[in-house]
Amino acid sequence: MSVWEARKIRLVMELRQQGITDTQVLGAIERVPREEFIPPQFQDKSYDNVALPIGNGQTISQPYIVALMTQALHLDKSHKVLEIGTGSGYQTAILARLCRRVYSIERIPELLEGAETLLHRLRVRNYTATSGDGTKGWKAQAPFARIIVTAASAAAMPPQALVDQLDNGGIMICPVTREDRTQHLIKITRIMDQIFYEDLCPVRFVPLLPDVEPASNLQLLRAAG
């Protein structure tokens, strides 16, 4: 057994103790090599249950939060998922193992380029990614059975554009910011024209920002598979 495998087993056991019971989610975490998504200077912490920097002022989320958000989506292989915030590509890789296709939006082109290079190397095929304003969602591909937002809305609710792109029976998981500036992870379920909200837990995420950071000589849209 390699060092990474031993650390991964320890992490999965810890996640079970923290209430992650979905065996499909735990299986995805076992199979996706988190160390590949971590900068070299932090790789020794790849299977510690902590968030880590990935550059450009962004982080790869704590494994517990990744597992909690993924579990709360109740994914199956028929689902089309919108991910806001590709980041390192780690959450994308987890989602791709559990759904039909992931549509992922990243506002920082350099992060998107790195994530796509890595996802291609790991042979993740069932995703499409673009550099864009995640607050606007991806209207051309809507509606989505599931939406996951990996940055905190500045308001107590997700952007309305994302709510509008949620399909009937759909679920969205999104961090939001309350008036006291605390962040909370919420679950939104859409049943016809009714929207239901559930507070999951306090969290800490980077902010969900509009617009796109400029980049030169970069192809902003690539489809895999």
C-alpha positions as CSV (number, residue, x, y, z in Angstrom):
1,M,0.0,0.0,0.0
2,S,1.4,3.4,-1.0
3,V,1.6,6.4,1.4
4,W,-1.2,8.1,-0.6
5,E,-3.5,5.1,-0.3
6,A,-3.0,4.8,3.4
7,R,-3.7,8.5,3.9
8,K,-6.7,8.3,1.7
9,I,-8.2,5.4,3.7
10,R,-7.7,7.4,6.9
11,L,-9.4,10.4,5.3
12,V,-12.4,8.3,4.2
13,M,-12.8,6.9,7.7
14,E,-12.7,10.4,9.1
15,L,-15.4,11.5,6.6
16,R,-17.6,8.6,7.7
17,Q,-17.2,9.6,11.3
18,Q,-18.3,13.2,10.3
19,G,-21.5,11.9,8.8
20,I,-20.7,11.3,5.1
21,T,-22.7,8.1,4.5
22,D,-23.2,8.1,0.7
23,T,-21.1,5.2,-0.5
24,Q,-21.0,6.6,-4.1
25,V,-19.6,9.9,-2.8
26,L,-17.0,8.1,-0.6
27,G,-16.1,5.9,-3.5
28,A,-15.5,8.9,-5.8
29,I,-13.2,10.5,-3.1
30,E,-11.3,7.2,-2.9
31,R,-10.8,7.1,-6.7
32,V,-10.0,10.7,-7.5
33,P,-6.3,11.5,-6.6
34,R,-6.5,14.7,-4.6
35,E,-2.7,15.0,-4.6
36,E,-2.8,15.7,-8.3
37,F,-4.8,18.9,-7.7
38,I,-2.5,20.3,-5.0
39,P,0.5,22.5,-5.6
40,P,3.8,20.7,-5.0
41,Q,4.6,22.7,-1.8
42,F,1.4,21.5,-0.1
43,Q,1.2,17.9,-1.5
44,D,2.1,16.4,1.8
45,K,-1.2,17.7,3.1
46,S,-3.3,16.3,0.2
47,Y,-5.3,13.9,2.4
48,D,-5.5,16.1,5.5
49,N,-9.1,17.3,6.1
50,V,-8.2,21.0,5.3
51,A,-8.6,23.5,2.6
52,L,-5.4,24.4,0.7
53,P,-4.3,27.3,-1.6
54,I,-4.2,26.6,-5.3
55,G,-3.0,30.0,-6.5
56,N,-4.7,33.1,-7.8
57,G,-6.1,33.7,-4.3
58,Q,-8.2,30.6,-4.5
59,T,-8.4,27.3,-2.5
60,I,-9.3,23.7,-3.0
61,S,-12.0,23.0,-0.5
62,Q,-11.7,20.9,2.7
63,P,-12.5,17.2,1.7
64,Y,-15.4,17.2,4.3
65,I,-17.0,20.2,2.6
66,V,-16.5,18.6,-0.9
67,A,-18.1,15.4,0.4
68,L,-20.9,17.2,2.2
69,M,-21.9,19.4,-0.8
70,T,-21.7,16.4,-3.1
71,Q,-23.8,14.2,-0.8
72,A,-26.4,16.9,-0.5
73,L,-26.9,16.9,-4.3
74,H,-28.2,13.3,-4.3
75,L,-26.6,12.7,-7.7
76,D,-27.3,9.9,-10.2
77,K,-26.0,9.1,-13.6
78,S,-28.9,10.8,-15.4
79,H,-28.1,14.3,-14.0
80,K,-26.8,17.3,-15.8
81,V,-24.9,19.4,-13.3
82,L,-23.8,23.0,-13.4
83,E,-20.7,23.8,-11.3
84,I,-19.8,27.4,-10.5
85,G,-16.1,27.6,-9.8
86,T,-13.9,25.0,-11.5
87,G,-10.9,26.0,-9.4
88,S,-8.3,23.2,-9.5
89,G,-10.8,20.8,-11.1
90,Y,-11.0,18.5,-8.1
91,Q,-14.7,18.9,-7.4
92,T,-15.4,18.6,-11.2
93,A,-13.6,15.2,-11.2
94,I,-15.7,14.1,-8.2
95,L,-19.0,15.2,-9.8
96,A,-18.0,13.6,-13.2
97,R,-17.9,10.2,-11.5
98,L,-21.4,10.5,-10.2
99,C,-23.5,12.2,-13.0
100,R,-24.0,12.2,-16.7
101,R,-22.2,15.5,-17.5
102,V,-20.8,18.5,-15.7
103,Y,-20.9,22.0,-17.1
104,S,-18.3,24.1,-15.2
105,I,-17.6,27.8,-15.2
106,E,-14.4,29.4,-13.9
107,R,-13.8,33.2,-13.9
108,I,-10.0,32.9,-13.8
109,P,-8.7,31.7,-17.1
110,E,-5.4,30.5,-15.8
111,L,-7.1,28.2,-13.3
112,L,-9.4,26.9,-15.9
113,E,-6.5,26.1,-18.2
114,G,-4.7,24.2,-15.5
115,A,-7.8,22.3,-14.4
116,E,-8.6,21.2,-18.0
117,T,-5.0,20.1,-18.6
118,L,-5.2,17.9,-15.4
119,L,-8.7,16.6,-16.1
120,H,-7.6,15.6,-19.6
121,R,-4.5,13.8,-18.2
122,L,-6.8,11.9,-15.7
123,R,-9.1,11.0,-18.6
124,V,-12.1,12.8,-17.3
125,R,-14.3,13.2,-20.4
126,N,-17.9,13.9,-19.4
127,Y,-17.5,17.7,-18.7
128,T,-17.6,20.9,-20.6
129,A,-15.8,24.0,-19.1
130,T,-15.7,27.7,-19.9
131,S,-14.3,30.9,-18.6
132,G,-17.1,33.1,-17.7
133,D,-19.2,35.0,-15.1
134,G,-20.6,32.3,-12.8
135,T,-23.2,34.6,-11.4
136,K,-25.0,34.4,-14.7
137,G,-25.0,30.6,-14.9
138,W,-25.0,28.9,-18.3
139,K,-28.4,29.8,-19.9
140,A,-27.7,28.0,-23.2
141,Q,-27.4,24.7,-21.4
142,A,-30.2,25.2,-18.8
143,P,-32.1,23.8,-17.1
144,F,-29.9,21.8,-14.8
145,A,-30.9,18.9,-12.5
146,R,-28.3,20.0,-10.0
147,I,-26.2,23.2,-9.4
148,I,-23.2,23.4,-7.1
149,V,-21.6,26.8,-6.3
150,T,-18.1,26.7,-4.8
151,A,-17.9,30.4,-3.8
152,A,-20.0,32.4,-1.4
153,S,-22.7,34.7,-2.7
154,A,-22.4,38.2,-1.3
155,A,-26.1,38.1,-0.4
156,A,-28.3,35.8,1.7
157,M,-29.5,34.1,-1.5
158,P,-27.8,32.8,-4.6
159,P,-27.9,34.9,-7.8
160,Q,-31.4,34.8,-9.3
161,A,-30.0,33.6,-12.6
162,L,-28.9,30.4,-11.0
163,V,-32.2,29.8,-9.3
164,D,-33.9,30.3,-12.6
165,Q,-31.7,27.7,-14.3
166,L,-32.7,25.0,-11.8
167,D,-35.0,22.3,-13.3
168,N,-38.2,21.2,-11.7
169,G,-37.2,18.8,-8.9
170,G,-33.7,20.2,-9.0
171,I,-31.3,20.8,-6.1
172,M,-28.8,23.6,-5.7
173,I,-26.0,23.7,-3.0
174,C,-24.6,27.2,-2.5
175,P,-22.7,29.1,0.3
176,V,-24.4,32.5,1.0
177,T,-23.5,35.5,3.2
178,R,-25.8,36.6,6.0
179,E,-26.2,40.2,7.2
180,D,-23.8,39.5,10.1
181,R,-21.2,38.5,7.4
182,T,-21.2,34.9,8.4
183,Q,-21.4,32.3,5.6
184,H,-23.8,29.4,5.5
185,L,-24.2,26.5,3.2
186,I,-27.8,26.2,2.0
187,K,-29.7,23.6,0.0
188,I,-32.3,24.9,-2.5
189,T,-34.9,22.5,-3.9
190,R,-37.2,23.6,-6.7
191,I,-40.7,22.0,-7.0
192,M,-42.5,23.6,-9.9
193,D,-42.6,27.4,-9.1
194,Q,-41.9,26.8,-5.4
195,I,-38.4,27.2,-3.9
196,F,-37.6,25.5,-0.6
197,Y,-34.5,26.3,1.5
198,E,-32.5,24.3,4.0
199,D,-29.6,25.6,6.1
200,L,-26.9,23.0,6.2
201,C,-24.0,24.4,8.2
202,P,-21.6,27.4,8.7
203,V,-18.8,27.5,6.1
204,R,-16.0,29.7,4.8
205,F,-15.5,30.2,1.1
206,V,-13.9,32.7,-1.2
207,P,-16.4,35.2,-2.6
208,L,-18.5,34.6,-5.7
209,L,-17.4,37.5,-8.0
210,P,-18.9,38.7,-11.3
211,D,-17.1,39.2,-14.6
212,V,-14.0,37.4,-15.9
213,E,-10.3,38.1,-15.2
214,P,-8.6,39.0,-18.5
215,A,-6.2,36.6,-20.2
216,S,-4.4,36.7,-23.5
217,N,-3.9,33.9,-26.0
218,L,-6.2,31.5,-24.2
219,Q,-9.0,29.5,-25.7
220,L,-11.8,30.2,-23.4
221,L,-14.1,27.3,-24.3
222,R,-13.2,23.7,-24.5
223,A,-15.4,20.6,-24.5
224,A,-14.1,17.2,-23.5
225,G,-15.5,14.0,-24.8
